[in-house]
Amino acid sequence: MRNTPPKHVWKSGPMVLGYVLTILIGLFWAFSFVHIGSSDSECASNFCVLWNSAPNEIGDSFAGLFGSLAFVWIVVTVLIQSLELREQRLEFSNMTSQMELQRFDNTFFAALDGIETAIRDIDLNSAKHGQTVGRDCFRVFYTRFKKDFRERQSKGHKPDLALELAYRSFWNSHQLELSQYFRVLESVLKLVAEQRSEHRKIYFDIIRFRLSDQELLLTFYHVISGQSADLKVLCEQAVFFEHLPTVRLLEYDHYKKVDSKAFGNNPLKDASDFKNPANKVKT
């Protein structure tokens, strides 16, 4: 906190008011001694009377002047102190906001590390392919899910039913490996969603940028499968699928199962866009 007034106080409104009132009071006091007579033979001014008065009368005259000035500057001092207190409250508020933001940063990045820990804890073992650990498991997960979906389609299931049955089967097989991951992801998104709106975007971006394509794809199918309605809402708030590679969806029209705001500026390309030299953006 400041112990001395800031430099700009000398040019502030209260000081300007004090200057103006001091000048006006001084002029009024000075002119009060001017005597406008009808001839030069009269006393030139009341100042002559004051000059020849007794000391106590002179003191009384100056006391009126300085008493008025003292009152003016007491008011000015109160106004300046009020201005300083307002600035100090603002500084304290800003400092508190910075401390709160710093505490949130610590909590956020600790929670983000929780996602990485959940990923590192995932491992898959296969007699054919050996052990797969961490983020590489999501590639295996999505390949298995996609294979099951295509097989159900080939058996004549309607697309929506094939999708529902394929993800249900996938989740039953891999819930043990993935449940912790999705719980932590949901808690981190919720943590950010509860912050003030001006702080959300950058933190949502940090979360998205740390996820692989397979993680985004699997999260997409997890939320549209109805496994977590809360996670679906949070994904929409976070514009979570802005970088989702829609060309790799099992069916292109699946993107319509999520509110469009979840895709942000995603161009929503399908396979035909890569065959078309114009590479048109979907609208």
C-alpha positions in Angstrom: 0.0 0.0 0.0 1.2 3.6 -0.6 2.3 5.8 2.2 2.6 8.9 -0.1 0.1 10.2 -2.6 0.7 9.2 -6.2 2.0 11.8 -8.6 -1.2 12.1 -10.5 -3.0 13.2 -7.3 -1.6 16.7 -7.8 -3.6 16.9 -11.0 -6.7 15.2 -9.7 -10.1 16.7 -9.4 -9.9 17.5 -5.7 -6.6 19.3 -6.1 -7.9 21.4 -9.0 -11.0 22.3 -7.0 -8.7 23.3 -4.1 -6.6 25.5 -6.4 -9.6 27.2 -7.9 -11.3 27.9 -4.5 -8.0 29.2 -3.0 -7.6 31.7 -5.8 -11.3 32.8 -5.6 -11.1 33.2 -1.8 -7.8 35.1 -2.1 -9.3 37.4 -4.8 -12.4 38.0 -2.7 -10.4 38.8 0.4 -8.1 41.2 -1.6 -11.0 43.0 -3.3 -12.8 43.4 0.0 -10.2 45.9 1.0 -10.5 48.0 -2.1 -12.5 51.1 -1.5 -14.1 52.7 -4.6 -14.5 56.3 -3.7 -15.9 59.4 -5.5 -12.7 61.4 -5.4 -9.0 61.0 -4.9 -9.3 62.8 -1.6 -11.0 59.8 0.0 -9.0 57.0 1.5 -7.5 55.0 -1.4 -8.6 51.6 0.1 -9.8 49.8 3.1 -6.4 48.3 3.3 -5.1 51.6 4.7 -7.6 51.2 7.5 -6.4 47.6 8.1 -2.8 48.6 8.0 -3.4 51.3 10.7 -5.6 49.0 12.8 -4.7 47.4 16.1 -2.8 44.0 15.8 -5.8 42.0 17.1 -8.0 43.5 14.3 -5.4 42.6 11.7 -5.2 39.1 13.2 -9.0 38.7 13.0 -9.0 39.7 9.3 -6.3 37.2 8.4 -8.0 34.6 10.6 -11.1 34.8 8.4 -9.0 34.3 5.3 -6.9 31.4 6.6 -9.9 29.8 8.3 -11.7 29.7 4.9 -8.6 28.3 3.2 -8.2 25.7 6.0 -11.7 24.5 5.5 -11.3 24.2 1.8 -8.1 22.2 2.1 -9.6 20.0 4.8 -12.3 19.1 2.3 -9.7 18.6 -0.4 -7.7 16.3 1.9 -10.8 14.2 2.6 -11.5 13.9 -1.1 -7.9 12.9 -1.9 -7.9 10.3 0.9 -11.2 8.9 -0.5 -9.6 8.7 -3.9 -6.5 6.9 -2.6 -8.7 4.5 -0.6 -10.7 3.7 -3.8 -7.4 3.0 -5.7 -6.1 0.9 -2.8 -9.3 -1.2 -2.8 -8.9 -1.6 -6.6 -5.3 -2.7 -6.2 -6.3 -5.1 -3.4 -9.1 -6.5 -5.6 -6.7 -7.0 -8.5 -4.2 -8.6 -6.3 -6.8 -10.9 -4.9 -7.9 -11.8 -8.4 -4.4 -12.6 -9.4 -3.9 -14.8 -6.3 -7.2 -16.6 -7.1 -6.1 -17.2 -10.7 -2.7 -18.5 -9.5 -4.5 -20.9 -7.1 -6.7 -22.0 -10.0 -3.7 -22.5 -12.2 -2.1 -24.8 -9.6 -5.4 -26.8 -9.3 -5.9 -27.0 -13.0 -2.5 -28.2 -14.0 -2.6 -30.8 -11.1 -5.9 -32.0 -12.5 -4.5 -32.0 -16.0 -1.7 -34.2 -14.7 -4.4 -36.5 -13.5 -5.5 -37.1 -17.1 -1.9 -38.0 -18.0 -1.7 -40.3 -15.1 -4.9 -42.1 -16.1 -3.5 -42.5 -19.6 -0.2 -43.9 -18.4 -2.1 -46.4 -16.2 -3.8 -47.9 -19.3 -2.2 -51.1 -20.7 -3.4 -53.7 -23.1 -1.9 -57.2 -23.5 -2.3 -59.3 -26.7 -0.8 -62.6 -27.6 -0.4 -61.3 -31.2 0.7 -57.7 -30.6 2.2 -57.9 -27.1 1.7 -55.1 -24.7 0.4 -51.6 -25.6 0.7 -48.9 -23.0 -0.6 -45.3 -22.5 -1.8 -43.1 -25.3 -1.1 -45.8 -27.9 -4.0 -47.8 -26.3 -6.5 -45.3 -27.8 -5.5 -46.3 -31.3 -6.2 -49.9 -30.4 -9.5 -49.0 -28.7 -10.7 -47.1 -31.7 -9.7 -49.8 -34.1 -11.5 -52.4 -32.1 -14.6 -50.3 -31.8 -14.6 -49.5 -35.6 -14.2 -53.1 -36.5 -17.1 -54.2 -34.3 -19.3 -51.4 -35.9 -18.4 -52.5 -39.4 -19.2 -56.1 -38.7 -22.6 -55.3 -37.3 -23.3 -53.1 -40.4 -22.3 -56.1 -42.6 -24.8 -58.2 -40.7 -27.6 -55.9 -41.7 -28.0 -53.8 -38.6 -29.3 -50.3 -39.2 -26.5 -47.6 -38.6 -27.9 -46.3 -35.3 -28.5 -49.8 -33.9 -25.0 -50.9 -35.1 -23.5 -47.9 -33.4 -25.4 -48.5 -30.1 -24.6 -52.2 -29.9 -20.9 -51.7 -31.0 -20.2 -49.1 -28.3 -22.1 -51.0 -25.6 -20.0 -54.1 -26.4 -16.8 -52.0 -26.5 -17.6 -50.3 -23.2 -18.4 -53.6 -21.5 -15.0 -54.9 -22.6 -12.9 -51.8 -21.8 -14.8 -50.0 -19.0 -12.1 -51.0 -16.5 -9.4 -49.3 -18.5 -11.3 -46.2 -19.6 -13.7 -45.3 -16.7 -11.0 -43.4 -14.7 -9.9 -41.5 -17.8 -13.4 -40.2 -18.6 -14.1 -39.4 -14.9 -10.9 -37.3 -14.7 -11.6 -35.6 -18.1 -15.1 -34.7 -17.0 -13.8 -33.3 -13.6 -11.2 -31.1 -15.4 -13.8 -29.7 -17.9 -16.2 -29.0 -15.0 -13.4 -27.2 -13.1 -12.8 -24.9 -16.0 -16.6 -24.4 -16.8 -17.1 -23.0 -13.2 -14.5 -20.3 -13.8 -15.4 -16.7 -15.1 -16.1 -16.7 -18.8 -13.1 -14.6 -19.7 -10.8 -17.3 -18.4 -12.4 -20.4 -19.8 -11.3 -20.4 -23.4 -7.6 -20.6 -22.8 -8.0 -23.5 -20.4 -10.4 -25.4 -22.6 -7.8 -24.9 -25.4 -5.0 -26.3 -23.3 -7.1 -29.5 -22.6 -8.0 -30.0 -26.3 -4.4 -29.5 -27.5 -3.2 -32.3 -25.2 -5.5 -34.9 -26.6 -4.7 -37.2 -29.6 -7.1 -37.7 -32.5 -8.0 -41.1 -31.2 -8.8 -39.6 -27.8 -11.1 -37.0 -29.4 -12.8 -39.7 -31.5 -13.4 -42.1 -28.6 -14.6 -39.2 -26.4 -17.0 -38.2 -29.1 -18.6 -41.7 -29.3 -18.6 -42.0 -25.6 -20.7 -38.9 -25.1 -23.2 -39.7 -28.0 -23.6 -43.2 -26.6 -25.3 -41.8 -23.6 -22.7 -43.0 -21.1 -22.3 -39.5 -19.6 -24.9 -36.7 -20.2 -22.8 -34.3 -18.1 -19.7 -34.9 -20.1 -21.7 -34.2 -23.3 -22.9 -30.8 -22.0 -19.3 -29.9 -20.9 -17.9 -30.9 -24.3 -20.4 -28.5 -26.0 -19.5 -25.7 -23.6 -15.8 -26.3 -24.2 -16.1 -26.4 -28.0 -14.3 -29.7 -27.4 -14.6 -31.1 -30.9 -13.2 -28.1 -32.8 -10.2 -30.2 -33.8 -12.0 -33.5 -34.2 -11.0 -35.2 -37.5 -14.6 -35.7 -38.8 -13.2 -37.5 -41.8 -12.4 -40.4 -39.4 -15.9 -40.7 -37.9 -17.5 -44.1 -38.5 -20.2 -42.4 -40.4 -19.9 -38.7 -41.4 -23.5 -37.9 -40.3 -22.6 -38.9 -36.7 -21.4 -35.4 -36.1 -25.0 -34.3 -36.1 -25.6 -36.2 -32.9 -23.8 -33.4 -30.9 -24.8 -29.7 -30.8 -23.0 -27.8 -33.6 -21.5 -25.4 -31.0 -19.3 -28.2 -29.8 -17.4 -28.1 -33.2 -16.7 -24.3 -33.1 -14.7 -23.6 -36.3 -14.2 -27.2 -37.3 -14.6 -27.4 -41.1 -16.4 -30.8 -40.7 -14.7 -32.4 -43.7 -15.6 -35.8 -45.0 -13.8 -38.1 -47.4 -15.2 -36.5 -50.5 -13.5 -33.2 -49.5 -10.1 -34.8 -49.9 -11.1 -36.1 -53.4 -12.4 -32.8 -54.5 -9.6 -30.3 -55.5 -11.8 -27.4 -54.3 -11.8 -29.0 -50.8 -15.0 -27.3 -49.9 -15.9 -26.5 -46.3 -19.1 -27.9 -45.0 -21.8 -25.4 -43.9 
